Every structure is written in C-alpha cells, then in structure tokens.
Amino acid sequence: MQQLLDTAHDQADPAVKARFAALIAEPKLDLPDGSAADAELRLSSDPNIVAALDWLDQHAGWEPGTARRDVAARLVRLDVRALQDRGVRRGRVNQRDTARALAEYYGATTTGHGRYAARFSSTTRASTTVFTHPDWLDLDCPLIPAHDRLKLSTVTPNDHQTMDEASAGHAAQRLAEALALGNRMVNMPLYRLLDVGVQRHKLGGSVGVTNFVGYVVTMDLLEGELVDALTTNQPIRPGTLPLRDAYLPNLSSVLDVSDRMCAGGALALTAIARPADPFRGEADYLLLVQERSGHVINAARRLAVIPKGFHQPLTDYRADAQIGATLRREMEEELFGRDDIDNTIGDQRHADPMHPTRLSEPMRWLLAEPGRLRMECTGFGLNLVSGNFEFASLIVIEDEQFWTEFGGQVRANWEAANLRQFSSLDTDSLEELTNDVAWSNEGLFALLQGLRRLQQIGGDRVNLPTIEWETE
C-alpha cells in the first residue's frame, strides 16, 4: 500500500503535490480578530494547553505530538463567528429543556433514586437533572469537622480512562475551540468522588485527585453535545448521543462513581441578615443570585447561587477535602474579592492561602466570633448533565451588623456577569425566581433546598410558602 501511495505521489502534478504538502504540514493559524498569534502561542507554550495535549496523547494511545498537530489542524479550520453563533443558539436551550431531554434519555429507576423536583407554591413546580435519593436530602449538616468528613483516599491521579478515536476527536475539537474563543482553562488538581457516604447530619465518603484537563475533554463535553442536539431537534435517546453513550450511558453508570470520572463541586445559597430600613422595610435576609459569565467552564450564562465552585484542593489536600473548605474559599474569591486564591489568574505560592492573617476583612470579622456565620449542607445529588457530584448548601450570616459594616464590599468576581439580590420577605419575587428557565440545574437544586432550610430557621425574617420536594 505504501509503495502504491509513493508511486501515486511521484506521478502527481506539481499542484497536487503542493496541496498534499500543505495538508500534512504543521498549519499556520489564521484566525480572525487578531487572535492567531495568541492561539498559536498557547498551543505551544501555555502549560495548561500543553498538559491537555499530553493527557489526550496518553489516553488516546497516540504518539507524543499527535494531539498538538490534530488540534492545530482543527484550529486553522474554525470559524470563530460560527462558534459565537452556536453559543447564542445554546443559550436558547433552557433548564426545563435539558431536564425533559435527560428524563427521556435515562427513563425511570427502581433503586429509590430519582430526579429532584420541588413545588414552591400551588402554581410553581420545578424539575431538575439532579439525580438524588430521599436519604441525600434535608441533610441539615453543619459544615464543621465533626460533621464534614469527606476524606481523601489517594493523591495520585489514577483514572484508567481510555478513549476511542471518535471521543479523542471530540476532545481535540474542544481544545481547538477553547483556543479560538480565548477561554480560560487551568490544569488544576480536582477532587474526584470515589465513594458516596452521605446521611443526615454527616457527610462521609472518599475522594481522590484527578486533573482538571481530563474532565474538560471528557465529561464536560456531554452538556454541549446534549444542547447541540436540542438546538437541531435531534431525538434524545440512547444511540443518538455518542459521547453520552460512551461516558454516562445509563443510571447504573451515574451511580457507579468509582468507575468513572466524577468531578463536581459545592454551591450555596447565601443569606445575609439585614436590619429594618425605612425605605426597604422590615428586617430580612438578603439573598444573592448570580448570572454566570460566558467565560466559565461550568453553567456558562446560567443563573446560579453564589458562591459556586469546583471541589478542589489548594495546598493541604487532606484538609481541603472538606466541603466547608471549598465554600469558605469560594466566599473569599467570589464575594469578597480575593484574587490571590483564584488559580485561573495566577499560580498559588502561599503555604496557607486561608491563614487568618491573609483573610479579607469581611471574612476575618465573620470568623472572629461563633454564631456570626452558619454553613450547612442541605442536599447531595449527581447531575445527569455531566455526571458531576453536587453538594448543595446554605450560608447564613446571622449578625445584621455585617451588612451595615461590610455590605458595600460584597462583590462578584469575573465568574459572574452580574449579581441580583432578593429579599427573604418578598414571596412573589422568589416565586418568579424559582420559575425562571435560565437556571442551571444544580443552581435551582441548591436554591430550593436552601430556601426550604431557611424557612425552618429564619424566623420572622422569612416569608415563604412550604416547599415540598419529590423524586421523579
């Protein structure tokens, strides 16, 4: 065969030989808007992109350098404006669309688990893609060491994951698109769930450590595949979504977290006590909701509670396995402006980034006396969108003096396009909020579970109807 090809090449016209040489050469990037130089530089020198290319070579069984050439070839063919148009189309697929589609794909279960749904009032009912169990809800678990006991099992990444040619091609395409669009991607360590041990008043189970780039080019592709199918009215059923069929084909694979890539995170509804105000009204809780930026990897352009972040270590891998550690860090980063702990901006060089002397002024005040800050896990589930684990939580700042002294310092970081505030006494606005189709599924899950718990503990500061959940 090689001899035949060589003969055909030797006998070909010069123009044909020139086209063939161009095809097999390392492409020179030609992207619009002056982005070619940046993309080409990242492809060869960005340690995060290089790590992703190495990961892809290893897990696809390719020779070193194959992924770089493949991504470069794809990159030169990309139309950035077409990608931006696709982003607009994806934005038109809402939370209810994904919930209905995945209910159709996975069907019912006989294990006692089900998709989380809740009724906010007689007229508002929400269904989500969060696969949960009655024992995983209403946990009322304080996020302190005596109750927050998720443990580190191993630090060495060991995913045993292999990829066929089709999956590897999708991964290379994802990297090319990230380069073309200038998306932020950092190869940070990420906790991977190995065992679920959740029960009322206690978070147990175990985690290992994996690489973020491995998640980005595998499980994180499932949402885009699903949404693109919905935008083109393709049928949603087993056999029509190749990546989902490979990585998360059925509900048994969803629950088998030890045998797949199961990354995820913690997110919390934040409620801040405010004093009575002559213009606003009676004493209440301020509830914060964010609209996620289009540059984030997870839940881009969706409504979500804040803080929200991947569960990952900073420097102490064992202590940081606690869910409370992630939420305290995310509060500093997403609410109090601590850029120095944002690993998408720069390297982490402090031995203890959460040392008391490094805390922001608002966080230092909150931790100075017991009772000022209340953190609880309200529910746990596995998100069918990408297979992620989700620890829904509630953060309550009980002392209204906080808002008087520090309310002006509460601001979102780059991950949020904007912040919206709601009063815990404004039932009509909260009902409208829960009925908004712009929510991410995990965000809606955390909102409903958080409001349900706040109704129980908030006293006169809260005016909410009874929120009843069920599993579908």
PEZI-V624961 format. One line per field, one symbol per residue. phi: phi as a letter, one per 30 degrees, with the letter a starting at -180 (. if undefined). Layout:
phi = ???
This chain:
phi = .ddddddddddddedddddddddcdddcdbcdiicedddddddcbdddddddddddeddcicdejdddddddddddcdcddddddddddddddceddddddddddcicbccjdaddbacdadccbbcbcddbbedcchdhcddbedccbdcdcacdeachcbbdddddddddddddddddciddbbdcdbdcdcacbcaeiacbjbbcbbcdddddcbdddddddddddddchddcaejcbeddedcbdaddddddddcadbclabbbdcbcdbdebdcdkddacdccbccdddcddchdicdadbdbaddadcbcdddddddedddddddedcccidddcdddcadccddbdcdedcddddddddddbdjdbcbbdcabacdddbiddbcdbbcbcddddedddbedcdadcddcdacbcbcdccddddddddcdddddddddedddddddddddcdiddbbbddcccacc
